[in-house]
């Protein structure tokens, strides 16, 4: 096994010495996937900004034979239990979309108090910046308090025989004129946007540049106006840094949310007020405890694309958390993406929903476009979720 053991130097705690610059390198192998690797570093007094740069290579699996073999196994699992015979063109489309397979590593940053600061999920080698007055997308501005901070690496997918990573952490001294008291967390008002009773249509699964989406929030707003939507949910992967950018508008409701991208299934938290972590102490939390925390914030829990094609094509995208208490589940995506392209998984999702309803569970079926690019070519069969509500507000829509 590679991981931390394969890094230069065996110490976990890293200290800034003469230069305000730290480097950690190591190698990961296929057996290291779906694990957590913490790197603790000490931040001294007087630091005004922390920068984190992360890279890994190779990014993709180049061996064509291994690609087809691994993709074929994922497709075989994907079509299992589907009663209709699909045309060869359907499988060719799946192979084309999946090729080549890629490694997927992410980072989370925690401050000296153990509070979540943000998550690297953009596959960019540009340094992440965090300070009291500015933060990169995916991260929240915060005071740089001295003490032991932690970077935690998530190994979602490793499809190559070996994957080398490099983590660089640098610190910038605080200037004499810098004032930390100016930073205040922005609270979002969930009051009514429109008081008209009626049907409202929207999209409950949207990603911005705060995770792996291609658009800023203003660009997403323009895209939703073109689509004629009344509401959207901002559901970036494992971060709520976009909340502070949500504007108050009368023509569009933006619901606060987040997508948990765990190693064994993805889920949405809708209507939450603060960040919820899906792992703790280098282990995944019990999913029922996560749902309880969503409900404690008056939010709704939704299983996302439960039968999406899974590892290693889409790491963790298939729902495999068997210990879930479905009585706690509020919503389930039964129509994911374009129907023509994803009817196999949507058939299975509708069947699961039917079983839950027959058990007497009040689980609501929703659609989820999993919108990453508002400029993508519009396809037929793209779903929207319609809600009849007394007003266009977060409380009424949810």
ROTI-250216 format. One line per 5 residues: their letters; for each residue y, z, x of C-alpha. Coordinates in steps of 0.5 Angstrom, whole numbers. Example, Ala and Ser with C-alpha at 12.3 -4.5 7.8 and 13.67 -1.06 7.14 Angstrom:
ROTI-250216
as) -9/16/25; -2/14/27
end
This chain:
ROTI-250216
xxxxx) 0/0/0; 7/-2/2; 13/1/-1; 17/7/2; 11/8/7
xxxxx) 13/1/10; 20/2/11; 24/3/18; 23/11/19; 19/15/14
xxxxx) 25/20/12; 27/19/5; 33/23/6; 38/18/9; 45/21/12
xxxxx) 51/17/14; 52/18/21; 58/15/25; 58/9/21; 59/9/14
xxxxx) 53/5/13; 45/6/11; 40/1/11; 33/2/9; 27/-4/9
xxxxx) 20/-4/7; 14/-9/4; 11/-9/-2; 4/-12/-4; 1/-13/-11
xxxxx) -2/-6/-12; 5/-3/-11; 8/-6/-18; 10/-2/-24; 12/4/-20
xxxxx) 18/8/-18; 21/9/-11; 26/14/-10; 31/13/-4; 36/20/-3
xxxxx) 42/19/1; 47/24/2; 54/23/1; 59/27/5; 66/30/2
xxxxx) 72/25/2; 68/19/-1; 72/14/-6; 67/9/-7; 60/7/-6
xxxxx) 57/0/-5; 50/-2/-6; 47/-8/-4; 40/-10/-5; 36/-16/-4
xxxxx) 28/-18/-3; 24/-24/-1; 20/-28/-3; 23/-29/-10; 18/-34/-13
xxxxx) 10/-35/-12; 10/-42/-8; 2/-43/-9; 1/-48/-14; -6/-46/-15
xxxxx) -5/-39/-16; 1/-40/-21; -3/-44/-25; -9/-39/-25; -4/-33/-26
xxxxx) 0/-36/-32; -7/-39/-35; -9/-32/-35; -3/-29/-39; -3/-35/-44
xxxxx) -11/-34/-45; -9/-27/-47; -3/-29/-51; -7/-34/-56; -12/-29/-57
xxxxx) -13/-27/-64; -9/-33/-67; -13/-37/-72; -10/-44/-71; -12/-49/-66
xxxxx) -6/-50/-62; -4/-57/-59; -4/-58/-52; 3/-59/-52; 4/-52/-54
xxxxx) 1/-49/-47; 4/-54/-43; 11/-52/-45; 9/-45/-44; 6/-47/-37
xxxxx) 13/-51/-36; 17/-45/-38; 13/-40/-34; 13/-44/-27; 14/-41/-22
xxxxx) 12/-34/-23; 17/-29/-20; 18/-22/-17; 22/-18/-20; 25/-11/-17
xxxxx) 31/-7/-20; 35/-1/-18; 38/5/-22; 43/9/-19; 44/17/-20
xxxxx) 49/21/-18; 49/28/-14; 48/32/-21; 42/27/-23; 47/23/-28
xxxxx) 45/16/-29; 51/11/-26; 48/4/-27; 43/-1/-26; 42/-7/-22
xxxxx) 39/-12/-26; 43/-19/-24; 39/-22/-18; 45/-22/-15; 46/-20/-7
xxxxx) 53/-19/-8; 54/-11/-7; 55/-7/-13; 61/-2/-13; 62/4/-16
xxxxx) 69/9/-16; 73/13/-20; 77/7/-22; 72/1/-22; 65/-1/-23
xxxxx) 61/-7/-22; 58/-10/-29; 52/-5/-30; 55/1/-27; 60/6/-30
xxxxx) 66/9/-26; 65/16/-24; 68/21/-19; 64/20/-12; 62/27/-12
xxxxx) 59/30/-5; 52/31/-5; 45/28/-5; 45/21/-9; 39/17/-11
xxxxx) 37/10/-11; 31/9/-15; 27/2/-14; 23/-1/-20; 17/-5/-18
xxxxx) 16/-9/-25; 13/-15/-22; 10/-17/-15; 6/-24/-15; 6/-26/-8
xxxxx) 2/-23/-3; 8/-19/0; 15/-18/-2; 20/-15/3; 26/-11/1
xxxxx) 33/-9/4; 37/-4/1; 44/-3/4; 49/3/2; 56/4/5
xxxxx) 61/9/3; 69/8/4; 73/14/5; 78/16/-1; 85/14/1
xxxxx) 90/20/1; 94/17/-6; 88/16/-10; 87/20/-16; 81/22/-19
xxxxx) 84/25/-25; 85/18/-28; 78/16/-30; 76/18/-37; 70/16/-41
xxxxx) 72/11/-47; 69/13/-54; 68/8/-59; 70/9/-66; 64/7/-71
xxxxx) 69/7/-77; 69/2/-82; 71/-5/-80; 71/-9/-87; 70/-5/-94
xxxxx) 67/-11/-98; 60/-10/-101; 55/-15/-99; 51/-19/-95; 52/-19/-87
xxxxx) 49/-23/-82; 48/-22/-75; 44/-21/-68; 41/-15/-66; 39/-17/-59
xxxxx) 44/-19/-54; 45/-19/-47; 51/-19/-43; 53/-20/-35; 52/-12/-35
xxxxx) 45/-14/-35; 41/-21/-34; 46/-24/-39; 50/-30/-37; 56/-28/-41
xxxxx) 62/-23/-41; 63/-19/-48; 69/-24/-49; 65/-30/-48; 60/-27/-53
xxxxx) 65/-26/-58; 67/-33/-58; 60/-35/-59; 58/-31/-65; 64/-33/-68
xxxxx) 62/-40/-67; 55/-38/-70; 59/-35/-76; 56/-28/-75; 59/-22/-78
xxxxx) 55/-17/-73; 52/-16/-66; 48/-11/-62; 50/-10/-55; 43/-9/-52
xxxxx) 43/-9/-44; 37/-7/-40; 37/0/-39; 45/1/-39; 51/3/-43
xxxxx) 56/0/-38; 58/-5/-43; 60/0/-48; 67/1/-45; 69/-6/-46
xxxxx) 67/-6/-54; 74/-8/-58; 75/-6/-65; 76/-12/-69; 76/-13/-76
xxxxx) 72/-20/-76; 66/-18/-72; 62/-11/-71; 59/-10/-65; 54/-4/-65
xxxxx) 52/0/-59; 45/-1/-56; 41/-2/-51; 34/-5/-49; 29/0/-46
xxxxx) 25/-5/-41; 19/-1/-39; 13/-3/-35; 9/-3/-42; 13/-5/-47
xxxxx) 20/-7/-49; 24/-3/-55; 31/-3/-57; 36/3/-59; 41/1/-64
xxxxx) 47/6/-66; 47/10/-60; 53/14/-56; 50/15/-49; 45/13/-44
xxxxx) 38/14/-45; 33/14/-39; 26/11/-40; 23/14/-34; 24/21/-30
xxxxx) 22/24/-24; 19/17/-22; 14/17/-28; 15/14/-35; 17/18/-40
xxxxx) 13/19/-47; 15/14/-51; 15/19/-57; 20/23/-53; 24/17/-52
xxxxx) 24/16/-60; 26/23/-61; 32/22/-57; 35/16/-60; 34/19/-67
xxxxx) 38/25/-64; 44/21/-63; 43/18/-70; 40/12/-67; 35/7/-69
xxxxx) 29/5/-65; 26/-2/-66; 20/-5/-62; 22/-12/-59; 18/-18/-59
xxxxx) 11/-14/-59; 7/-20/-58; 11/-24/-53; 7/-27/-47; 6/-21/-42
xxxxx) 5/-20/-35; 6/-23/-30; 10/-29/-34; 14/-24/-37; 13/-17/-34
xxxxx) 12/-11/-39; 14/-16/-45; 8/-15/-49; 7/-8/-53; 2/-4/-50
xxxxx) 4/3/-51; -2/5/-55; 0/13/-56; 6/11/-60; 7/15/-67
xxxxx) 9/9/-72; 12/14/-77; 18/15/-72; 19/7/-71; 25/5/-75
xxxxx) 25/-3/-74; 20/-8/-71; 22/-15/-69; 17/-20/-73; 21/-26/-71
xxxxx) 23/-27/-64; 27/-33/-62; 25/-40/-64; 20/-40/-69; 17/-47/-67
xxxxx) 16/-44/-59; 14/-37/-61; 10/-38/-68; 4/-35/-64; 7/-28/-63
xxxxx) 11/-28/-69; 4/-29/-73; 2/-23/-70; 8/-19/-71; 8/-20/-78
xxxxx) 1/-18/-78; 2/-12/-75; 8/-11/-80; 4/-12/-86; -1/-7/-83
xxxxx) 4/-1/-82; 7/-3/-89; 0/-2/-92; -1/5/-89; 6/7/-93
xxxxx) 10/7/-87; 18/5/-88; 18/0/-82; 24/-5/-83; 22/-12/-80
xxxxx) 28/-15/-76; 29/-22/-72; 31/-22/-65; 34/-28/-61; 34/-24/-55
xxxxx) 41/-28/-53; 42/-29/-46; 47/-35/-46; 51/-36/-52; 52/-43/-49
xxxxx) 45/-45/-49; 43/-51/-53; 42/-49/-61; 35/-50/-63; 32/-50/-70
xxxxx) 28/-44/-73; 33/-39/-69; 33/-33/-74; 39/-28/-76; 38/-21/-79
xxxxx) 41/-21/-86; 43/-14/-88; 46/-12/-95; 51/-6/-94; 57/-3/-97
xxxxx) 62/-4/-91; 61/-8/-85; 61/-2/-80; 56/1/-75; 54/7/-80
xxx) 53/2/-86; 49/-4/-83; 44/1/-79
end
